Amino acid sequence: MPSRFDWAELDRDFRRTTPLPGVDPDQEDWWDQWHRHLATRTSPEWFYTPENAPKWFGAHWPALTRRWLDVAESDGTTSVLNSAAASNDWLVFFIAANSRLLDPEIAWHIRRWFAPEYVPRQKPIPALCSRILASGDGPDTGVAPVKPSTLSTLLPDSGVAVLRDGWDRWANVMVLDFGRPVGGHAYPALGSFSLYLGGKPAALSPGSPQAYTDPDYRGWMDTTRSQNTVLIDDVDQESWEAPGQRRVHGEILQWQTDADASLVQGRHPGYLGSAGIIHTRTVLMQAGRFFLVHDVLDGSQATEEHVAAWSIHCPGKLQRVDLEDGVVTATGLLRVVPAWPERITSITFGAEGKAVFPQDSEDGTRGAYLQLHHARWHSTVPAGRAAEFLMLIQLDSGTADIRSTSIDDGCLRVEIDDGGIVDVVSLPLAPV
């Protein structure tokens, strides 16, 4: 561990800025109270030792720990799923944990992301985790690192799919959340995604603020308007099946992955009760090239016409390139190409609220916020019928375009023209 970094001093800073039990300055803010509660439990004795570990620890705990890394983005921060944070403090916990686990893949991640200037970041507050490190802890956990062999992965019990084409710093990664939330961390965000292109954050979810008393929490972050999904009638997805019952859950329908591509299909009934619409989203990642996002809005149970808005939120300013084709770009980040521009009734742009952002604060001790820019492609869902969107997303320097589409053998057949080279991909149709 570099001598110029003082974990103990970071811990003292945390203690100075985080109230101890009984001295919470904001009794109405139970978010602060939760962090105060957690701070009393992040200590070395919190971890299992060979003497007190349960029998399942040795067999299952390394695999469970690696699962956290399945959703890591290209810059080493955690994906902002639902009300999470763009944090990198996992590295501290894994340094401590791998001194016991001695897992080669975890060792690879530690070696990959540790740097002399590293400071753990978790929301815009000093990180809690510095208390678990001893003075000698560092990136060398005593086991030879092995690069992970798995790229794309599915977490079916969580409703989360990760489409990844590499572990390098410029990899493309999309993390989709089809939603099986429990408890209080459940935004109306079924079907939303976070996206890194060329190693940069290109489309993000807002995450959550430091405190639930922040006006942007209910006003923006905990809404469907702030998510990268399809918004219906400018209202939120339903979160509860009925008052006092379980959350509305999505489901994974299909999953395919190989060396060249990964595909996931999922659906959710977040608008079934309010609008009579079931949303099915299919995403195909062509490694190193582009993502195709196909959305089917089944309005067979809808009794009136609805307005759908395919939405994306980007750190850079979004602008329309062609008035007829509906192509939208953000310089240095992404290019979005719609398949059926004639079905788009309008495209609107704006910037609202704030989102957690994967960078350090100016003083280098905490996370940061950033206002994202959004674009929405609007279309109508006729009563009793279906509507579709098909979007190609790539780096803004990409040249791929959707040449044509057709239905063939139960699939949506999409011809992609990339610099004069035509390729054909097939997407499974939404189930009836």
C-alpha positions in Angstrom: 0.0 0.0 0.0 1.5 3.4 -1.0 2.7 5.3 2.1 1.1 8.5 0.9 -2.4 7.0 1.3 -3.7 6.9 4.8 -6.7 4.6 5.3 -6.9 5.5 9.0 -7.2 9.2 8.2 -10.0 8.5 5.7 -11.8 6.6 8.5 -11.3 9.5 10.9 -12.7 11.9 8.2 -15.7 9.6 7.9 -16.3 9.5 11.6 -16.1 13.3 11.8 -18.7 13.7 9.0 -21.0 10.9 10.0 -23.0 11.2 13.3 -22.6 8.6 15.9 -25.8 7.0 17.4 -27.9 9.5 19.2 -26.5 12.6 17.5 -28.2 12.4 14.1 -28.6 16.1 12.9 -31.6 15.2 10.7 -34.0 12.9 12.6 -36.4 13.0 9.6 -33.8 11.5 7.3 -33.7 7.8 7.8 -31.1 7.4 5.1 -28.6 9.1 7.4 -29.7 6.8 10.2 -29.2 3.7 8.0 -25.6 4.7 7.2 -24.9 5.5 10.8 -26.2 2.0 11.7 -24.0 0.4 9.1 -20.9 2.3 10.2 -21.0 0.4 13.5 -20.8 -2.9 11.7 -18.0 -2.4 9.1 -15.1 -3.8 11.0 -12.7 -6.7 10.5 -14.6 -9.1 12.8 -17.6 -8.7 10.6 -16.0 -11.3 8.2 -15.9 -15.0 8.6 -12.7 -16.7 9.7 -11.8 -20.4 9.1 -12.9 -21.1 12.7 -16.4 -19.5 12.6 -17.4 -19.9 8.9 -20.5 -22.0 8.1 -20.1 -25.1 6.0 -21.4 -23.5 2.8 -18.9 -20.7 3.0 -16.0 -22.4 1.2 -18.1 -23.8 -1.6 -20.4 -20.9 -2.4 -19.0 -17.7 -1.1 -16.3 -17.1 -3.8 -18.9 -17.6 -6.6 -21.3 -15.2 -4.8 -18.6 -12.6 -4.4 -17.7 -12.9 -8.1 -21.4 -12.2 -8.9 -20.9 -8.6 -7.8 -18.2 -8.2 -10.4 -20.5 -9.5 -13.2 -22.2 -6.1 -13.1 -19.0 -4.0 -13.0 -18.8 -1.4 -15.8 -15.8 -0.7 -18.1 -14.3 1.8 -15.6 -14.6 -0.5 -12.6 -17.7 1.2 -11.0 -20.8 -0.7 -10.2 -23.7 -0.5 -12.5 -26.4 1.9 -11.3 -29.2 -0.6 -10.9 -32.4 0.9 -9.5 -31.5 3.1 -6.6 -27.9 2.1 -6.4 -24.8 4.3 -6.7 -21.9 4.5 -9.2 -19.5 3.3 -6.6 -16.0 1.7 -6.6 -15.8 0.9 -2.9 -16.3 -2.8 -3.7 -12.5 -3.0 -4.2 -11.9 -2.4 -0.5 -14.3 -5.2 0.6 -12.8 -7.6 -2.0 -9.2 -6.9 -0.9 -10.3 -7.9 2.7 -12.4 -10.8 1.5 -9.8 -12.3 -0.8 -7.3 -12.5 1.9 -9.5 -15.4 3.0 -11.0 -16.6 -0.3 -7.8 -16.6 -2.3 -9.9 -16.6 -5.5 -7.8 -16.1 -8.8 -10.6 -14.1 -10.6 -11.2 -11.8 -7.7 -7.4 -11.3 -7.5 -7.5 -10.3 -11.2 -10.1 -7.6 -10.6 -8.2 -6.3 -7.6 -5.0 -6.1 -9.5 -6.9 -4.6 -12.5 -8.6 -1.7 -10.6 -6.2 -0.9 -7.8 -4.0 2.2 -8.3 -1.9 4.4 -5.9 -4.4 7.2 -6.2 -7.4 5.0 -5.5 -9.9 6.3 -2.9 -13.1 4.3 -2.2 -16.2 6.1 -3.4 -19.8 5.4 -2.4 -22.4 8.1 -3.1 -21.5 11.7 -2.3 -20.4 10.9 1.2 -17.0 9.6 2.5 -16.9 5.8 1.9 -17.9 3.6 4.9 -15.6 0.8 3.9 -12.2 2.2 4.9 -12.7 0.8 8.5 -12.3 -2.8 7.4 -8.7 -2.4 6.0 -5.6 -3.0 8.0 -2.5 -0.9 7.4 -0.9 -3.7 5.4 -3.8 -4.4 3.0 -3.2 -3.9 -0.7 -3.7 -5.4 -4.1 -1.5 -8.5 -3.6 -3.8 -11.0 -1.9 -1.3 -13.9 -2.2 -2.8 -15.7 -5.2 -2.0 -15.5 -8.9 -4.6 -13.5 -10.8 -6.6 -15.2 -13.6 -8.6 -13.1 -16.1 -12.3 -13.9 -16.0 -13.5 -16.2 -18.8 -17.1 -15.2 -18.7 -18.2 -12.0 -20.4 -22.0 -11.7 -20.8 -24.0 -13.2 -17.9 -27.5 -13.6 -16.7 -28.8 -13.3 -13.1 -32.2 -14.7 -13.6 -33.4 -14.5 -10.0 -32.6 -10.8 -10.0 -34.0 -10.1 -13.5 -30.6 -8.7 -14.5 -28.7 -9.3 -17.7 -25.2 -8.1 -18.6 -24.1 -7.9 -22.2 -20.4 -7.4 -22.4 -17.8 -7.8 -25.2 -14.6 -7.6 -23.1 -12.9 -6.8 -19.8 -10.6 -4.2 -21.2 -10.9 -0.5 -20.4 -12.7 0.3 -23.7 -15.2 -2.5 -23.6 -18.9 -2.1 -24.5 -21.2 -3.1 -21.6 -25.0 -3.0 -21.2 -26.7 -3.9 -17.9 -30.4 -4.4 -18.2 -32.8 -4.7 -15.3 -36.1 -6.5 -16.0 -36.9 -6.1 -12.4 -37.5 -8.5 -9.5 -37.2 -5.9 -6.8 -38.1 -6.2 -3.1 -38.1 -3.8 -0.2 -37.6 0.0 -0.6 -35.0 -0.1 -3.3 -37.5 -0.5 -6.2 -37.8 2.3 -8.7 -40.5 2.1 -11.5 -37.6 1.2 -13.9 -38.5 -2.2 -15.4 -36.7 -2.8 -18.7 -34.2 0.0 -18.2 -30.5 -0.2 -18.9 -27.1 1.4 -18.3 -24.7 1.5 -21.2 -21.0 2.0 -21.7 -19.6 2.4 -25.2 -15.9 2.4 -25.9 -15.3 2.3 -22.1 -17.3 5.6 -21.5 -20.7 6.0 -19.8 -23.1 6.6 -22.7 -26.6 6.0 -21.1 -27.2 6.0 -17.4 -29.9 5.5 -14.8 -30.2 8.2 -12.1 -29.5 6.1 -9.1 -30.3 7.6 -5.7 -29.3 10.7 -3.7 -27.5 10.7 -0.4 -30.8 11.5 1.4 -34.4 10.6 0.7 -35.2 14.2 1.7 -33.5 15.4 -1.5 -36.3 16.9 -3.7 -34.8 15.1 -6.8 -35.4 11.7 -5.1 -39.2 11.6 -5.6 -39.3 14.3 -8.2 -36.9 12.7 -10.6 -34.9 9.7 -9.6 -37.7 7.5 -8.4 -39.7 7.9 -11.7 -40.0 6.1 -15.0 -39.3 9.5 -16.8 -35.6 9.3 -15.6 -35.0 5.8 -17.0 -33.8 4.3 -20.3 -37.0 2.4 -21.1 -40.3 3.1 -22.8 -42.5 5.7 -21.1 -46.2 5.5 -21.5 -48.4 8.6 -21.3 -45.7 10.3 -19.3 -46.7 8.4 -16.2 -44.7 6.0 -14.0 -44.9 2.2 -14.3 -46.9 0.6 -11.5 -44.8 -0.7 -8.7 -47.3 -2.8 -6.7 -49.6 -5.5 -7.9 -52.0 -4.3 -5.2 -51.6 -2.2 -2.0 -49.7 -4.2 0.6 -48.9 -7.0 -1.8 -45.7 -7.8 -3.7 -43.9 -5.6 -6.2 -44.6 -5.8 -9.9 -42.0 -8.1 -11.4 -40.6 -8.5 -14.8 -39.3 -11.8 -16.3 -36.5 -13.1 -18.5 -37.9 -14.9 -21.6 -34.8 -15.7 -23.6 -31.0 -15.7 -23.2 -28.4 -16.6 -25.8 -24.6 -15.9 -25.8 -21.5 -16.9 -27.7 -18.2 -15.4 -28.7 -19.7 -13.0 -31.2 -23.0 -11.9 -29.8 -25.3 -12.0 -26.8 -29.1 -11.7 -26.7 -31.7 -11.2 -23.9 -35.4 -10.9 -24.1 -37.6 -9.9 -21.2 -41.0 -8.4 -20.5 -42.8 -6.6 -17.7 -46.5 -5.7 -16.9 -45.7 -2.2 -15.4 -48.3 -0.6 -17.6 -50.8 -3.4 -17.7 -53.1 -2.1 -15.0 -53.0 1.5 -16.0 -52.9 1.3 -19.8 -53.5 -2.4 -20.7 -50.0 -2.6 -22.2 -47.3 -5.3 -21.7 -43.8 -4.3 -22.7 -41.3 -6.8 -24.2 -37.7 -5.7 -24.8 -35.2 -7.7 -26.8 -31.6 -6.6 -26.9 -28.8 -8.0 -29.2 -25.2 -7.1 -28.7 -22.8 -7.6 -31.6 -19.4 -7.7 -29.9 -17.3 -4.7 -30.7 -20.0 -3.2 -33.0 -23.5 -2.2 -31.9 -26.6 -2.9 -29.8 -30.0 -3.5 -31.3 -32.9 -2.8 -29.0 -36.4 -4.0 -30.1 -39.4 -3.0 -28.0 -42.9 -4.4 -28.5 -45.8 -2.7 -26.7 -48.7 -5.2 -26.7 -51.8 -3.1 -26.4 -54.3 -5.9 -27.0 -55.9 -5.1 -23.6 -55.8 -1.3 -24.1 -59.2 0.3 -24.5 -57.9 3.6 -25.8 -54.9 5.0 -27.7 -51.7 5.7 -25.7 -48.5 7.7 -26.4 -45.2 5.8 -26.0 -41.8 7.5 -25.7 -38.6 5.5 -26.2 -36.2 7.3 -23.9 -32.5 7.5 -23.4 -30.4 9.6 -20.9 -26.9 10.5 -21.8 -24.0 12.5 -20.1 -23.5 14.5 -23.3 -25.9 16.7 -25.1 -28.1 14.9 -27.6 -29.0 16.4 -30.9 -30.9 15.3 -34.0 -28.7 14.7 -37.1 -31.3 14.1 -39.8 -34.9 15.5 -39.7 -36.2 12.6 -41.8 -34.4 9.6 -40.4 -34.6 10.5 -36.7 -30.9 9.8 -36.0 -29.7 11.3 -32.7 -26.1 11.6 -31.6 -24.0 12.8 -28.6 -20.5 13.9 -29.6 -17.9 11.4 -28.5 -20.5 9.0 -26.9 -23.2 7.5 -29.0 -25.4 7.4 -32.2 -29.0 6.1 -32.1 -30.6 5.0 -35.3 -34.4 4.2 -35.4 -35.6 1.5 -37.8 -39.0 3.0 -38.7 -38.7 6.8 -38.7 -42.1 7.1 -40.4 -43.7 5.7 -37.2 -42.1 8.4 -35.0 -44.5 11.3 -34.4 -41.9 13.6 -32.7 -38.6 13.6 -31.0 -38.1 15.8 -27.9 -35.0 16.7 -26.0 -34.3 18.1 -22.5 -32.3 17.9 -19.3 -33.9 17.4 -15.9 -33.0 16.4 -12.3 -29.6 14.8 -11.6 -28.0 11.4 -11.6 -25.1 9.8 -9.8 -22.1 9.8 -12.1 -19.0 7.5 -12.1 -16.4 10.1 -11.1 -14.8 11.5 -8.0 -15.8 14.7 -6.4 -13.5 17.7 -6.7 -11.8 16.8 -3.3 -11.4 13.2 -4.4 -13.2 11.6 -1.4 -16.7 10.9 -2.6 -19.0 10.4 -5.6 -20.5 13.1 -7.9 -23.8 14.1 -9.5 -24.4 15.1 -13.1 -27.5 16.3 -14.9 -28.1 14.0 -17.9 -29.5 14.9 -21.3 -32.4 13.0 -22.6 -34.1 12.3 -26.0 -37.5 10.7 -26.5 -38.9 9.2 -29.7 -42.7 9.4 -29.6 -45.2 7.0 -31.2 -48.8 5.9 -30.6 -50.1 2.6 -29.3 -53.5 2.1 -30.9 -56.3 0.7 -28.7 -56.3 -3.1 -28.9 -53.1 -3.3 -31.1 -49.4 -3.3 -30.7 -46.6 -0.7 -31.4 -42.9 -1.3 -31.9 -39.5 0.5 -31.7 -36.3 -0.8 -33.1 -33.1 1.2 -32.3 -29.5 0.6 -33.2 -27.1 2.1 -30.7 -23.3 2.5 -31.4 -20.4 4.8 -30.8 -21.0 8.2 -32.5 -18.1 7.3 -34.9 -20.0 4.2 -36.0 -21.3 3.8 -39.5 -23.9 1.0 -39.1 -27.4 1.7 -40.3 -30.6 -0.3 -40.5 -31.2 -1.1 -44.1 -34.4 -3.1 -43.9 -36.6 -5.3 -41.7 -38.9 -8.3 -42.4 -40.6 -11.1 -40.5 -39.2 -14.6 -41.3 -39.7 -17.9 -39.5 -40.9 -16.4 -36.2 -38.1 -13.8 -36.1 -37.6 -10.1 -36.9 -34.9 -10.2 -39.7 -32.8 -7.0 -39.7 -30.4 -6.1 -42.5 -27.5 -3.9 -41.2 -25.4 -1.9 -43.7 -22.0 -1.0 -42.2 -19.9 0.9 -44.7 -21.3 -1.0 -47.6 -21.0 -4.4 -45.9 -24.4 -5.9 -45.3 -25.1 -8.3 -42.4 -28.3 -9.9 -41.3 -29.3 -10.6 -37.7 -32.4 -12.2 -36.3 -34.3 -11.2 -33.2 -37.0 -13.5 -31.7 -40.4 -12.0 -31.8 -42.3 -11.2 -28.6 -44.4 -14.2 -27.4 -48.1 -13.9 -28.0 
